[in-house]
Amino acid sequence: MSISDLVHFPAAVPSKGMEPNGWAITGLPANFLARASVHVRSGVLLGFPAEVRFTPIRFHWDLGDGTRIDSSTGGATWAALGVPEFSDTATSHIFRSTGRPAVVLSVVYSAEYRAGAQPWRPVQGTLTIAASPLTVVVSTAATVLVGQDCTANPAGPGC
């Protein structure tokens, strides 16, 4: 069985996000996040009740500026990674110019099927599902004088 036989078993559309939410500063990392999980769809396959299990295996980001990120994971938030905001991650990107690029996430799924209580069997090929584009506002930023010493309070505004 090949992936083209699964036309009546739609894989879930992945969700996407980024840090900071919807915007980026030129010269600083923006962190992209994808959410896709193993899921099962039920239906009829070749005239018999069946289930298809989709497993995400690759995450592709087209960053709208001619670059791509390819990853085996969907990434993680800065907080989950235990790193400060604007840290470089496996799924981050530094935009070099201002603009409003449309960032597109595509997730590659492998599939398995089973009929009744039979064991899971692999499906030949993979299926790529794209999420709707995420428009990122990329701007510049300039620091200003702050009310505290950034050495004493590195988390203060402007530090």
Residue frames as qw, qx, qy, qz and C-alpha x, y, z in Angstrom:
[[0.000, 0.890, 0.455, 0.000, 0.00, 0.00, 0.00],
 [0.437, 0.209, -0.004, 0.875, 1.23, 3.49, -0.79],
 [0.049, -0.340, -0.358, 0.868, 0.48, 6.95, 0.58],
 [0.272, 0.027, -0.394, -0.878, -1.75, 7.70, -2.45],
 [0.389, -0.316, -0.843, -0.196, -4.18, 5.02, -1.22],
 [0.270, -0.419, -0.640, 0.584, -4.96, 7.12, 1.86],
 [0.011, 0.337, 0.276, 0.900, -6.87, 9.89, 0.10],
 [0.508, -0.603, -0.411, -0.457, -9.89, 9.44, 2.43],
 [0.714, -0.526, -0.309, 0.345, -7.74, 9.62, 5.58],
 [0.234, 0.849, -0.091, 0.466, -6.64, 13.24, 5.98],
 [0.612, -0.120, -0.430, 0.652, -3.68, 13.89, 8.23],
 [0.245, -0.863, -0.337, 0.286, -4.04, 16.70, 10.75],
 [0.350, 0.794, -0.043, 0.496, -2.85, 20.17, 9.77],
 [0.605, -0.171, -0.417, 0.657, 0.01, 21.17, 12.09],
 [0.159, -0.967, -0.199, -0.008, -0.16, 24.27, 14.24],
 [0.627, 0.288, -0.124, 0.713, 2.60, 26.82, 14.32],
 [0.291, -0.944, -0.147, 0.043, 3.79, 29.74, 16.36],
 [0.603, 0.429, -0.229, 0.632, 6.82, 31.79, 17.15],
 [0.481, -0.770, -0.199, 0.369, 8.58, 33.79, 19.83],
 [0.229, 0.248, 0.431, -0.837, 8.12, 36.71, 20.01],
 [0.430, 0.472, 0.760, -0.121, 4.52, 36.23, 18.87],
 [0.473, 0.772, 0.418, 0.072, 4.24, 37.46, 15.28],
 [0.201, 0.964, -0.164, 0.063, 7.24, 39.77, 15.15],
 [0.866, -0.085, -0.002, 0.492, 11.02, 39.72, 14.97],
 [0.120, -0.936, 0.179, 0.278, 13.90, 42.16, 15.35],
 [0.721, 0.621, -0.272, 0.141, 16.57, 42.26, 12.67],
 [0.280, 0.609, -0.633, 0.388, 19.80, 40.74, 13.92],
 [0.390, -0.292, 0.710, -0.508, 18.17, 38.77, 16.78],
 [0.092, -0.050, -0.978, -0.181, 16.88, 35.18, 16.71],
 [0.674, -0.066, 0.025, -0.736, 13.15, 34.57, 16.28],
 [0.211, -0.154, 0.955, -0.139, 12.16, 31.13, 17.61],
 [0.612, 0.056, -0.410, -0.674, 9.72, 29.07, 15.50],
 [0.377, -0.099, 0.836, -0.386, 7.51, 26.37, 17.02],
 [0.550, 0.037, -0.611, -0.568, 5.54, 23.58, 15.35],
 [0.511, -0.110, 0.707, -0.477, 3.00, 21.31, 16.94],
 [0.743, 0.186, -0.470, -0.439, 2.17, 18.01, 15.28],
 [0.467, -0.350, 0.752, -0.305, 1.62, 14.70, 17.02],
 [0.052, -0.015, -0.975, -0.215, 0.94, 11.06, 16.30],
 [0.540, 0.178, 0.307, -0.763, -2.74, 10.68, 15.49],
 [0.238, 0.130, 0.947, 0.172, -5.12, 8.02, 14.16],
 [0.485, 0.211, -0.140, -0.837, -7.89, 8.44, 11.58],
 [0.458, 0.149, 0.868, -0.118, -10.64, 5.86, 11.09],
 [0.520, 0.458, -0.174, -0.700, -12.51, 5.11, 7.90],
 [0.907, 0.236, 0.336, -0.089, -12.96, 2.58, 5.10],
 [0.003, -0.662, 0.647, 0.378, -9.96, 1.30, 3.18],
 [0.233, 0.193, -0.878, -0.370, -10.42, -1.06, 0.22],
 [0.626, -0.289, -0.508, -0.516, -13.99, -1.72, 1.42],
 [0.688, -0.333, -0.596, 0.245, -13.04, -2.61, 5.03],
 [0.370, -0.923, -0.022, -0.102, -13.07, -0.60, 8.27],
 [0.768, 0.177, -0.208, 0.579, -9.52, 0.54, 8.90],
 [0.343, -0.907, -0.023, 0.242, -7.33, 2.93, 10.86],
 [0.642, 0.545, -0.112, 0.527, -4.39, 4.98, 9.67],
 [0.564, -0.730, -0.087, 0.377, -1.78, 6.26, 12.10],
 [0.447, 0.792, -0.063, 0.411, 0.20, 9.35, 11.08],
 [0.696, -0.542, -0.063, 0.468, 3.55, 10.11, 12.73],
 [0.223, 0.964, -0.141, -0.008, 5.37, 13.43, 12.19],
 [0.896, -0.090, 0.090, 0.425, 8.97, 12.75, 11.11],
 [0.467, 0.074, 0.114, 0.874, 10.27, 16.08, 9.72],
 [0.011, 0.875, 0.349, -0.334, 9.47, 19.76, 10.12],
 [0.487, 0.247, 0.301, 0.781, 10.28, 22.21, 7.31],
 [0.022, -0.827, -0.275, 0.490, 10.08, 25.97, 7.68],
 [0.452, 0.488, 0.298, 0.684, 10.21, 28.21, 4.59],
 [0.328, -0.535, -0.346, 0.697, 11.12, 31.52, 6.21],
 [0.279, 0.884, 0.372, -0.045, 10.03, 33.77, 3.38],
 [0.020, -0.920, 0.290, 0.263, 13.48, 35.29, 2.88],
 [0.634, 0.578, -0.507, -0.083, 15.04, 32.50, 0.86],
 [0.058, 0.391, -0.865, 0.310, 16.13, 30.39, 3.83],
 [0.804, -0.237, -0.415, -0.352, 14.74, 27.18, 5.31],
 [0.324, -0.446, 0.741, -0.383, 14.93, 25.29, 8.58],
 [0.791, 0.003, -0.552, -0.263, 14.68, 21.51, 8.44],
 [0.240, -0.443, 0.687, -0.524, 14.32, 19.74, 11.78],
 [0.406, -0.116, -0.904, -0.063, 13.38, 16.38, 13.25],
 [0.172, -0.492, -0.703, 0.484, 11.46, 18.18, 16.03],
 [0.053, 0.825, 0.456, 0.329, 8.97, 20.99, 16.17],
 [0.208, 0.500, -0.263, 0.799, 11.17, 23.06, 18.45],
 [0.477, -0.562, -0.600, 0.311, 10.59, 24.30, 21.98],
 [0.100, -0.961, -0.117, -0.228, 9.98, 27.61, 23.69],
 [0.284, 0.619, -0.479, 0.554, 12.86, 29.54, 25.18],
 [0.547, -0.513, 0.386, -0.537, 11.36, 28.91, 28.64],
 [0.987, -0.053, 0.058, -0.143, 11.11, 25.15, 28.05],
 [0.786, 0.411, -0.272, 0.373, 14.75, 25.13, 26.89],
 [0.634, -0.661, -0.147, 0.373, 15.79, 27.14, 29.94],
 [0.515, 0.100, 0.170, 0.834, 17.45, 29.86, 27.85],
 [0.029, 0.519, 0.205, -0.829, 16.93, 33.65, 27.78],
 [0.536, 0.746, 0.340, -0.203, 14.65, 35.27, 25.22],
 [0.443, 0.848, -0.249, -0.148, 16.27, 35.85, 21.83],
 [0.485, -0.467, 0.720, 0.165, 18.61, 32.88, 22.29],
 [0.448, 0.383, -0.667, -0.455, 19.59, 30.82, 19.25],
 [0.727, -0.054, 0.614, -0.304, 17.75, 27.47, 19.05],
 [0.398, -0.001, 0.839, 0.371, 17.54, 24.59, 16.59],
 [0.247, 0.633, 0.686, 0.259, 14.40, 26.20, 15.10],
 [0.069, -0.839, -0.152, 0.518, 15.33, 29.88, 15.29],
 [0.578, 0.492, 0.325, 0.564, 16.25, 32.28, 12.49],
 [0.230, -0.584, -0.062, 0.776, 17.83, 35.71, 12.30],
 [0.451, 0.788, 0.385, 0.167, 16.18, 38.00, 9.76],
 [0.536, -0.128, 0.110, 0.827, 18.63, 40.46, 8.18],
 [0.016, -0.157, -0.247, -0.956, 16.15, 42.97, 6.75],
 [0.355, 0.240, 0.496, -0.755, 12.81, 44.47, 7.70],
 [0.373, 0.023, -0.639, -0.672, 9.60, 43.39, 6.06],
 [0.713, -0.050, 0.372, -0.592, 6.61, 41.09, 6.40],
 [0.249, 0.272, -0.887, -0.279, 7.74, 37.66, 5.23],
 [0.866, -0.111, -0.038, -0.487, 5.18, 34.86, 5.02],
 [0.097, -0.423, 0.891, -0.135, 6.63, 31.91, 6.93],
 [0.841, 0.028, -0.262, -0.473, 5.25, 28.48, 5.98],
 [0.410, -0.364, 0.811, -0.204, 5.51, 25.32, 8.07],
 [0.798, 0.171, -0.437, -0.378, 5.24, 21.90, 6.39],
 [0.559, -0.399, 0.687, -0.238, 5.23, 18.66, 8.35],
 [0.527, 0.285, -0.746, -0.291, 6.21, 15.35, 6.79],
 [0.745, -0.237, 0.436, -0.446, 4.24, 12.37, 8.13],
 [0.176, 0.162, -0.954, -0.184, 4.92, 8.67, 7.81],
 [0.719, -0.103, 0.035, -0.686, 1.86, 6.41, 7.94],
 [0.017, -0.076, 0.995, -0.061, 0.82, 2.95, 9.05],
 [0.640, -0.104, -0.203, -0.734, -2.51, 1.22, 8.61],
 [0.078, -0.027, 0.979, -0.187, -4.45, -1.66, 10.07],
 [0.577, -0.198, -0.438, -0.660, -7.78, -3.33, 9.44],
 [0.820, -0.425, -0.330, -0.193, -9.67, -4.63, 12.44],
 [0.680, -0.697, 0.227, 0.032, -7.39, -6.07, 15.11],
 [0.862, 0.344, -0.045, 0.368, -4.54, -6.72, 12.70],
 [0.570, -0.478, 0.002, 0.668, -1.07, -5.33, 13.50],
 [0.171, 0.888, -0.074, -0.421, 0.03, -1.96, 12.14],
 [0.774, 0.222, 0.385, 0.450, 1.62, -2.16, 8.68],
 [0.216, -0.498, 0.162, 0.824, 3.81, 0.53, 7.10],
 [0.538, 0.782, 0.301, -0.092, 2.59, 2.60, 4.18],
 [0.656, 0.091, 0.254, 0.705, 5.13, 3.33, 1.44],
 [0.204, 0.600, 0.205, 0.746, 5.97, 7.00, 1.03],
 [0.212, -0.347, -0.475, 0.780, 5.36, 10.07, 3.13],
 [0.040, 0.799, 0.530, 0.283, 2.75, 12.80, 3.22],
 [0.304, -0.027, -0.178, 0.936, 3.57, 16.50, 3.56],
 [0.119, -0.810, -0.568, -0.087, 0.95, 18.80, 5.10],
 [0.280, 0.281, -0.095, 0.913, 1.42, 22.58, 5.16],
 [0.130, -0.643, -0.559, 0.508, -0.03, 24.93, 7.75],
 [0.236, 0.916, 0.272, 0.178, -1.41, 28.30, 6.74],
 [0.511, 0.450, -0.193, 0.707, 1.28, 30.99, 6.36],
 [0.473, -0.718, -0.308, 0.407, 2.42, 32.96, 9.39],
 [0.333, 0.800, 0.023, 0.499, 3.12, 36.61, 8.59],
 [0.648, -0.430, -0.229, 0.586, 6.03, 37.95, 10.61],
 [0.098, 0.981, 0.019, 0.166, 6.57, 41.67, 11.12],
 [0.780, -0.091, -0.082, 0.613, 10.35, 42.19, 11.05],
 [0.005, -0.978, -0.043, -0.204, 11.49, 45.54, 12.42],
 [0.501, 0.364, -0.444, 0.648, 14.61, 47.18, 13.76],
 [0.562, -0.771, -0.298, 0.038, 15.03, 48.18, 17.39],
 [0.332, 0.578, -0.346, 0.660, 17.17, 50.69, 19.18],
 [0.543, -0.427, -0.585, 0.424, 18.02, 50.71, 22.86],
 [0.102, -0.821, -0.066, -0.559, 17.27, 53.74, 24.99],
 [0.039, 0.403, -0.628, 0.665, 18.41, 54.96, 28.36],
 [0.628, -0.403, -0.654, -0.123, 16.98, 52.90, 31.20],
 [0.424, -0.789, 0.075, -0.439, 16.20, 53.74, 34.81],
 [0.809, -0.507, 0.298, 0.016, 18.51, 51.05, 36.20],
 [0.034, -0.637, 0.736, 0.227, 21.95, 49.64, 35.64],
 [0.857, 0.223, -0.323, -0.334, 21.69, 46.66, 33.27],
 [0.403, 0.332, -0.804, 0.286, 24.50, 44.93, 35.15],
 [0.230, -0.101, 0.696, -0.672, 22.50, 45.08, 38.38],
 [0.614, 0.332, 0.542, -0.468, 19.21, 44.20, 36.67],
 [0.118, -0.203, 0.758, 0.609, 19.85, 42.40, 33.35],
 [0.123, 0.469, 0.861, 0.155, 16.13, 41.67, 32.95],
 [0.049, 0.627, 0.284, -0.724, 15.24, 45.37, 33.15],
 [0.550, 0.772, 0.307, -0.091, 13.61, 47.21, 30.23],
 [0.357, 0.900, -0.249, -0.041, 16.08, 47.93, 27.46],
 [0.384, -0.625, 0.678, 0.054, 18.73, 45.54, 28.80]]
